Amino acid sequence: MQFPLNIHFWNITINLHLIFEVLAYTAGFQYYLYLRKHTQDKISFEDRIWIIIAAAAGALVGSRIIGYFSFPLSGKESIIQMWIFWVSNKSILGGLIGGIFGVEIAKKLMGIKMHTGDLFVYPIILGIMIGRIGCFSQGVYDGTHGLPSNLLWAIDMGDGIPRHPTQLYEIIFLGIIWFIIKRNEYHLAEGARFKVFVGAYLLYRFLIEWIRPVYFYNFGFSTVQIACIVGFIYYIPVLINPRSLFKE
């Protein structure tokens, strides 16, 4: 397997990461539309549109902020270089956290007090899984690979060094979380599906950072881990009272 895995058509190279990224957004949104059509949604169509817009705006900002600070610049870059770095670096976790805050702000402004995240859980999981296939296709050139490893399933991702295929780990993990939530969704209270998914994903991303070649600050954590801690703080009420996740 030769990384990066791209499609070569005559003299044109088609980036698989871009293809899977577009496919992730498309499949996730289409799956959401399917679920909403077959679900008795308590949120009106108009309010759902505004919630989606708020989520997209928050995700856009959040993904760039976490992506930007994940690999601190030297401070000697030009404005153009800094802008390119800002635009090109994205973080799925940052997008998720940014989307959550965007939705919460929108709900406050619209006066919506009910939970709105459950309908997005499976589409988000599907989108991330497809997106990670794109990340895997680029090997070490994407920046989401793992540290060197001697494990049997370690993969040479383009630099001649067997590494943890952390992109594949994430796909497997998300598949397990999907199965667990789906199997128990009728026992979960309203809004609990989203909380379970987010909590599990925050924990996974916090732990997986230890086997990824990322920048750690002097106090021992990476930008993604700091973001995970912020997420844990936001969900403290659930951590204190996990029984609230289940129907009475």
Contacts in CASP RR format, 6 or more apart in sequence:
PFRMAT RR
TARGET T0000
AUTHOR 0000-0000-0000
METHOD contacts of the structure
MODEL  1
MQFPLNIHFWNITINLHLIFEVLAYTAGFQYYLYLRKHTQDKISFEDRIW
IIIAAAAGALVGSRIIGYFSFPLSGKESIIQMWIFWVSNKSILGGLIGGI
FGVEIAKKLMGIKMHTGDLFVYPIILGIMIGRIGCFSQGVYDGTHGLPSN
LLWAIDMGDGIPRHPTQLYEIIFLGIIWFIIKRNEYHLAEGARFKVFVGA
YLLYRFLIEWIRPVYFYNFGFSTVQIACIVGFIYYIPVLINPRSLFKE
1 155 0 8 1.000
1 156 0 8 1.000
2 158 0 8 1.000
3 137 0 8 1.000
3 138 0 8 1.000
3 139 0 8 1.000
3 140 0 8 1.000
3 141 0 8 1.000
3 156 0 8 1.000
3 157 0 8 1.000
3 158 0 8 1.000
4 15 0 8 1.000
4 16 0 8 1.000
4 17 0 8 1.000
4 137 0 8 1.000
4 138 0 8 1.000
4 139 0 8 1.000
4 141 0 8 1.000
4 142 0 8 1.000
4 158 0 8 1.000
5 16 0 8 1.000
5 137 0 8 1.000
5 138 0 8 1.000
5 139 0 8 1.000
6 13 0 8 1.000
6 14 0 8 1.000
6 15 0 8 1.000
6 16 0 8 1.000
6 137 0 8 1.000
7 13 0 8 1.000
7 14 0 8 1.000
7 16 0 8 1.000
7 19 0 8 1.000
8 14 0 8 1.000
15 138 0 8 1.000
16 134 0 8 1.000
16 137 0 8 1.000
16 138 0 8 1.000
17 134 0 8 1.000
17 135 0 8 1.000
17 137 0 8 1.000
17 138 0 8 1.000
17 142 0 8 1.000
19 134 0 8 1.000
20 130 0 8 1.000
20 131 0 8 1.000
20 133 0 8 1.000
20 134 0 8 1.000
20 137 0 8 1.000
21 131 0 8 1.000
21 134 0 8 1.000
23 130 0 8 1.000
23 131 0 8 1.000
24 126 0 8 1.000
24 127 0 8 1.000
24 128 0 8 1.000
24 130 0 8 1.000
24 131 0 8 1.000
25 127 0 8 1.000
27 126 0 8 1.000
27 127 0 8 1.000
27 130 0 8 1.000
28 123 0 8 1.000
28 124 0 8 1.000
28 126 0 8 1.000
28 127 0 8 1.000
28 130 0 8 1.000
29 123 0 8 1.000
31 122 0 8 1.000
31 123 0 8 1.000
31 126 0 8 1.000
32 119 0 8 1.000
32 120 0 8 1.000
32 123 0 8 1.000
35 119 0 8 1.000
35 122 0 8 1.000
35 123 0 8 1.000
36 48 0 8 1.000
36 119 0 8 1.000
39 119 0 8 1.000
41 48 0 8 1.000
41 119 0 8 1.000
42 114 0 8 1.000
43 51 0 8 1.000
43 112 0 8 1.000
43 114 0 8 1.000
43 116 0 8 1.000
47 110 0 8 1.000
47 112 0 8 1.000
48 116 0 8 1.000
50 106 0 8 1.000
50 110 0 8 1.000
51 103 0 8 1.000
51 106 0 8 1.000
51 107 0 8 1.000
51 112 0 8 1.000
51 116 0 8 1.000
53 106 0 8 1.000
54 99 0 8 1.000
54 102 0 8 1.000
54 103 0 8 1.000
54 105 0 8 1.000
54 106 0 8 1.000
55 99 0 8 1.000
55 100 0 8 1.000
55 102 0 8 1.000
55 103 0 8 1.000
55 120 0 8 1.000
56 99 0 8 1.000
57 99 0 8 1.000
57 102 0 8 1.000
58 95 0 8 1.000
58 98 0 8 1.000
58 99 0 8 1.000
58 101 0 8 1.000
58 102 0 8 1.000
59 94 0 8 1.000
59 95 0 8 1.000
59 96 0 8 1.000
59 98 0 8 1.000
59 99 0 8 1.000
60 95 0 8 1.000
61 98 0 8 1.000
62 91 0 8 1.000
62 94 0 8 1.000
62 95 0 8 1.000
62 97 0 8 1.000
62 98 0 8 1.000
62 99 0 8 1.000
63 90 0 8 1.000
63 91 0 8 1.000
63 92 0 8 1.000
63 94 0 8 1.000
63 95 0 8 1.000
63 98 0 8 1.000
64 86 0 8 1.000
64 87 0 8 1.000
64 89 0 8 1.000
64 90 0 8 1.000
64 91 0 8 1.000
65 94 0 8 1.000
66 91 0 8 1.000
66 93 0 8 1.000
66 94 0 8 1.000
66 95 0 8 1.000
66 97 0 8 1.000
66 223 0 8 1.000
66 224 0 8 1.000
66 227 0 8 1.000
67 89 0 8 1.000
67 90 0 8 1.000
67 91 0 8 1.000
67 94 0 8 1.000
67 223 0 8 1.000
68 85 0 8 1.000
68 86 0 8 1.000
68 89 0 8 1.000
69 223 0 8 1.000
70 89 0 8 1.000
70 91 0 8 1.000
70 214 0 8 1.000
70 215 0 8 1.000
70 222 0 8 1.000
70 223 0 8 1.000
70 224 0 8 1.000
71 89 0 8 1.000
71 214 0 8 1.000
71 215 0 8 1.000
72 215 0 8 1.000
73 82 0 8 1.000
73 85 0 8 1.000
77 85 0 8 1.000
91 224 0 8 1.000
91 227 0 8 1.000
92 128 0 8 1.000
93 201 0 8 1.000
93 202 0 8 1.000
93 205 0 8 1.000
93 224 0 8 1.000
93 227 0 8 1.000
93 228 0 8 1.000
94 227 0 8 1.000
96 124 0 8 1.000
96 198 0 8 1.000
96 201 0 8 1.000
97 227 0 8 1.000
97 230 0 8 1.000
97 231 0 8 1.000
100 198 0 8 1.000
100 234 0 8 1.000
103 116 0 8 1.000
103 117 0 8 1.000
106 112 0 8 1.000
107 113 0 8 1.000
107 116 0 8 1.000
114 190 0 8 1.000
115 190 0 8 1.000
115 191 0 8 1.000
115 194 0 8 1.000
117 191 0 8 1.000
117 193 0 8 1.000
117 194 0 8 1.000
118 190 0 8 1.000
118 191 0 8 1.000
118 192 0 8 1.000
118 193 0 8 1.000
118 194 0 8 1.000
120 194 0 8 1.000
121 181 0 8 1.000
121 193 0 8 1.000
121 194 0 8 1.000
121 197 0 8 1.000
122 178 0 8 1.000
122 182 0 8 1.000
124 197 0 8 1.000
125 174 0 8 1.000
125 175 0 8 1.000
125 177 0 8 1.000
125 178 0 8 1.000
125 197 0 8 1.000
128 170 0 8 1.000
128 174 0 8 1.000
129 170 0 8 1.000
129 171 0 8 1.000
129 174 0 8 1.000
129 175 0 8 1.000
132 144 0 8 1.000
132 167 0 8 1.000
132 168 0 8 1.000
132 170 0 8 1.000
132 171 0 8 1.000
132 174 0 8 1.000
133 167 0 8 1.000
133 171 0 8 1.000
134 142 0 8 1.000
134 167 0 8 1.000
135 142 0 8 1.000
135 143 0 8 1.000
135 144 0 8 1.000
135 167 0 8 1.000
136 142 0 8 1.000
136 144 0 8 1.000
136 165 0 8 1.000
136 167 0 8 1.000
136 168 0 8 1.000
139 145 0 8 1.000
139 157 0 8 1.000
139 158 0 8 1.000
140 157 0 8 1.000
140 158 0 8 1.000
140 159 0 8 1.000
140 163 0 8 1.000
141 158 0 8 1.000
142 167 0 8 1.000
143 213 0 8 1.000
144 166 0 8 1.000
144 167 0 8 1.000
144 212 0 8 1.000
145 157 0 8 1.000
145 163 0 8 1.000
145 164 0 8 1.000
145 165 0 8 1.000
145 166 0 8 1.000
145 167 0 8 1.000
145 212 0 8 1.000
145 213 0 8 1.000
146 163 0 8 1.000
146 164 0 8 1.000
146 165 0 8 1.000
146 166 0 8 1.000
146 211 0 8 1.000
146 212 0 8 1.000
146 213 0 8 1.000
147 163 0 8 1.000
147 164 0 8 1.000
147 211 0 8 1.000
147 212 0 8 1.000
147 213 0 8 1.000
148 154 0 8 1.000
148 161 0 8 1.000
148 162 0 8 1.000
148 163 0 8 1.000
149 162 0 8 1.000
149 163 0 8 1.000
149 164 0 8 1.000
149 211 0 8 1.000
150 162 0 8 1.000
151 162 0 8 1.000
151 164 0 8 1.000
153 165 0 8 1.000
154 162 0 8 1.000
154 163 0 8 1.000
154 164 0 8 1.000
154 165 0 8 1.000
155 162 0 8 1.000
155 163 0 8 1.000
155 165 0 8 1.000
156 162 0 8 1.000
156 163 0 8 1.000
157 163 0 8 1.000
157 165 0 8 1.000
164 211 0 8 1.000
164 212 0 8 1.000
166 208 0 8 1.000
166 211 0 8 1.000
166 212 0 8 1.000
169 208 0 8 1.000
170 204 0 8 1.000
170 208 0 8 1.000
173 204 0 8 1.000
174 201 0 8 1.000
177 196 0 8 1.000
177 197 0 8 1.000
177 200 0 8 1.000
177 201 0 8 1.000
180 196 0 8 1.000
181 188 0 8 1.000
181 193 0 8 1.000
181 196 0 8 1.000
181 197 0 8 1.000
185 193 0 8 1.000
187 246 0 8 1.000
187 247 0 8 1.000
188 196 0 8 1.000
188 245 0 8 1.000
188 246 0 8 1.000
188 247 0 8 1.000
189 244 0 8 1.000
189 245 0 8 1.000
189 246 0 8 1.000
189 247 0 8 1.000
189 248 0 8 1.000
192 244 0 8 1.000
192 245 0 8 1.000
192 246 0 8 1.000
195 235 0 8 1.000
195 238 0 8 1.000
195 245 0 8 1.000
196 245 0 8 1.000
198 231 0 8 1.000
198 235 0 8 1.000
199 232 0 8 1.000
199 235 0 8 1.000
202 228 0 8 1.000
202 231 0 8 1.000
202 232 0 8 1.000
202 235 0 8 1.000
203 228 0 8 1.000
205 224 0 8 1.000
205 225 0 8 1.000
205 228 0 8 1.000
206 224 0 8 1.000
206 225 0 8 1.000
206 228 0 8 1.000
206 229 0 8 1.000
209 222 0 8 1.000
209 224 0 8 1.000
209 225 0 8 1.000
214 222 0 8 1.000
214 223 0 8 1.000
214 224 0 8 1.000
215 222 0 8 1.000
215 223 0 8 1.000
216 222 0 8 1.000
217 223 0 8 1.000
217 226 0 8 1.000
221 229 0 8 1.000
232 239 0 8 1.000
237 244 0 8 1.000
238 244 0 8 1.000
238 245 0 8 1.000
END
